Amino acid sequence: MELRLTPTTLPTTMRAGLPGRSSAAQGTGAAGAEGFSGALKSALSSVSQAQNDATRLQREVQMENPNVSLEETMVAIQKAQIGFQATLHVRNRMVQAYTDIMNMQV
């Protein structure tokens, strides 16, 4: 049994924020906020797409489609789960940062 996983790459909007890369999205003001919101939207849509793909593959396995393997389905489910957990951690960190800022003395 041979299992090949394709390497995942960062979306273009997320790659722009990496150190050593120059981009207009790294600027200040509205351009920086737009870059962050774009990266966040892109990440959320990729997590949503991974969950939809995992659900579709799971349904195909349940319908006994011979073209869909159980291994492929399990890998897709794990990818979706890891993506969701990462999204949840980011959300929790953002809420904590907001709470910390709101509780600061002025």
Secondary structure as UniProt FT lines:
FT   HELIX           12..15
FT   TURN            16..17
FT   TURN            19..20
FT   HELIX           24..26
FT   HELIX           30..62
FT   TURN            63..64
FT   TURN            66..67
FT   HELIX           70..102
//
